[in-house]
């Protein structure tokens, strides 16, 4: 099938049959999101795409917290960007940051959602630092999603924490790293960085947190 190469088609954390069932009855995708997911799955690097169930979970949360301003760090093909934009009101905004637009499939973004998305290409740390230098932006953003280079996760976290409003939510992807964080014999830089951000958040008394064991 067109989704056979994607990360979400070969789960290592959730039982495969349970995940297939969740994909069948556990979310509603717009036609645009479905076409973008299927196009993304054809990319040789499809494993970089965010989980569709995760994106739908965000889309459920965003209206519940009255979100209008979102920051996404790591865009890839733009699937989660689109799903989150769909969940925002007409005057909502997704600031989407990525180092490259090489994989972007924004031709699948409908015009009514595209107008909500501010795509900025370049180093995300610099973009966030620039945003933090504007005092009017501090504490005004409702939601942030980190799914980019793992060794910068802690930098992203600290910068985004300055930008989020009280009661805002930050989501961090890949915290189980397909189970690699559980194996103490695995010590590559990315795996160590992911362990470090989870421990950092756990010990950070500025925030309440929970780790959901599915990504």
C-alpha positions in Angstrom: 0.0 0.0 0.0 1.0 3.6 -0.3 1.7 3.8 3.4 3.8 0.7 3.7 7.1 2.6 4.0 6.0 5.0 6.6 7.0 4.8 10.3 3.4 4.5 11.4 3.0 1.4 9.3 5.7 -0.5 11.3 5.2 0.3 14.9 7.8 -0.9 17.4 6.1 0.3 20.6 2.4 -0.4 20.1 1.3 -3.8 18.9 0.9 -3.7 15.1 -2.7 -5.0 15.0 -3.8 -2.6 17.7 -2.2 0.3 15.8 -3.9 -0.7 12.6 -7.2 -0.8 14.4 -6.5 2.7 15.9 -5.7 4.0 12.4 -9.0 2.6 11.1 -11.4 3.9 13.8 -9.3 6.2 16.0 -9.1 9.4 13.9 -10.8 11.4 11.2 -8.6 12.8 8.5 -9.7 15.5 6.0 -9.3 14.5 2.4 -6.3 16.9 2.1 -4.6 15.4 5.1 -5.1 11.8 3.8 -3.7 12.7 0.4 -0.7 14.4 2.1 -0.1 11.3 4.3 -0.2 9.0 1.4 2.1 11.2 -0.6 4.5 11.4 2.3 4.6 7.7 2.7 6.2 7.4 -0.8 9.2 9.5 0.4 12.3 7.3 1.1 12.6 9.2 4.4 8.9 8.7 5.4 10.0 7.6 8.8 10.6 11.3 9.6 6.9 12.0 9.4 4.9 12.6 12.6 2.4 9.9 13.6 -1.1 10.7 12.2 -2.7 9.7 15.5 -0.4 12.1 17.3 -1.3 14.9 15.0 -5.0 14.1 15.5 -4.5 14.2 19.2 -3.0 17.7 18.9 -6.0 18.7 16.7 -8.3 17.6 19.6 -6.3 19.5 22.2 -5.9 22.8 20.3 -9.6 23.9 20.3 -9.9 22.7 23.9 -7.3 25.2 25.0 -8.5 28.0 22.7 -5.3 27.9 20.7 -4.6 30.5 18.1 -0.8 30.7 18.0 1.3 27.5 17.4 5.0 27.0 16.8 6.1 23.8 15.0 9.8 23.0 15.0 10.4 20.5 12.2 8.0 20.4 9.3 9.2 17.6 6.9 6.3 17.2 4.3 3.9 19.4 6.3 1.4 16.8 7.4 1.2 17.7 11.1 1.4 21.4 10.0 -1.8 20.9 8.0 -3.7 18.9 10.6 -2.9 21.5 13.3 -3.8 24.4 11.0 -7.2 22.7 10.3 -7.9 22.7 14.1 -7.3 26.5 14.4 -9.9 29.3 13.9 -9.7 31.4 10.7 -7.4 33.9 12.5 -5.1 31.2 13.8 -1.4 30.9 13.0 1.1 28.1 12.7 4.7 29.3 12.7 6.4 26.4 11.0 10.2 26.2 11.2 12.5 23.9 9.3 16.0 23.9 8.1 14.9 22.9 4.6 11.8 22.7 2.4 13.2 19.9 0.4 10.6 17.4 1.5 7.6 19.9 1.8 4.4 18.8 0.0 2.5 22.1 0.5 0.6 21.6 -2.7 -1.6 19.4 -0.5 -2.3 22.4 1.8 -5.8 23.9 0.9 -5.7 27.6 0.5 -7.9 28.2 3.6 -5.3 26.4 5.7 -2.2 27.7 3.9 -3.1 31.3 4.9 -2.8 30.3 8.5 0.8 28.9 8.0 3.9 31.0 8.3 6.7 28.8 6.9 10.2 29.9 7.7 13.2 28.1 6.4 16.5 28.3 8.3 18.0 27.3 11.7 15.1 27.1 14.2 17.2 28.1 17.1 18.0 31.4 15.4 14.3 31.9 14.5 13.2 31.2 18.1 16.0 33.5 19.5 14.8 36.3 17.3 11.2 35.7 18.4 12.3 35.8 22.1 14.1 39.1 21.5 10.6 40.6 20.9 9.1 41.1 24.4 5.6 41.3 22.9 5.9 37.7 21.8 7.0 36.3 25.2 4.3 34.3 27.0 1.8 34.6 24.1 1.9 31.3 22.2 -0.6 28.6 23.0 1.1 25.4 21.8 4.5 24.2 20.5 5.6 21.0 18.9 9.2 19.8 18.7 10.1 17.2 16.0 13.4 18.2 14.6 17.1 17.6 15.2 17.4 15.7 18.5 20.6 17.2 19.7 18.9 20.7 19.8 15.8 19.5 21.7 16.9 21.1 25.0 17.7 24.5 23.3 14.2 24.4 21.6 12.6 23.5 24.9 14.1 26.4 26.8 13.3 29.0 24.1 9.8 27.7 23.6 9.1 27.8 27.3 9.7 31.6 27.2 7.2 32.0 24.4 4.4 29.8 25.7 1.7 31.4 27.8 0.8 30.1 31.2 -1.3 27.0 30.6 0.2 26.6 27.2 1.3 23.1 26.0 4.5 21.8 24.5 4.7 18.4 22.8 8.0 16.7 22.2 8.2 13.9 19.6 10.3 10.7 19.5 10.9 10.5 23.3 11.0 6.7 23.1 13.0 6.7 19.9 11.4 3.4 18.8 12.6 1.9 22.0 16.2 2.8 21.7 16.2 5.0 24.8 15.5 1.8 26.8 18.7 0.1 25.8 21.6 1.5 27.9 24.0 0.1 25.4 22.9 2.6 22.8 24.8 5.8 23.3 24.8 7.6 20.0 24.4 11.4 20.2 20.7 11.5 19.2 19.6 8.8 21.7 21.6 10.4 24.5 20.0 13.8 23.6 16.5 12.3 23.8 17.2 10.7 27.2 18.6 14.0 28.4 15.5 16.0 27.4 13.1 13.6 29.1 15.2 13.7 32.3 15.4 17.5 32.0 11.6 17.9 31.7 11.0 15.5 34.5 13.2 17.5 36.8 11.8 20.9 35.7 9.4 22.2 38.3 8.3 25.0 36.0 6.1 22.6 34.1 3.7 19.7 34.6 4.5 16.8 32.3 3.5 13.4 31.1 5.2 10.9 28.7 2.8 9.1 26.4 4.4 5.7 25.4 3.6 5.6 21.7 6.1 7.5 19.7 
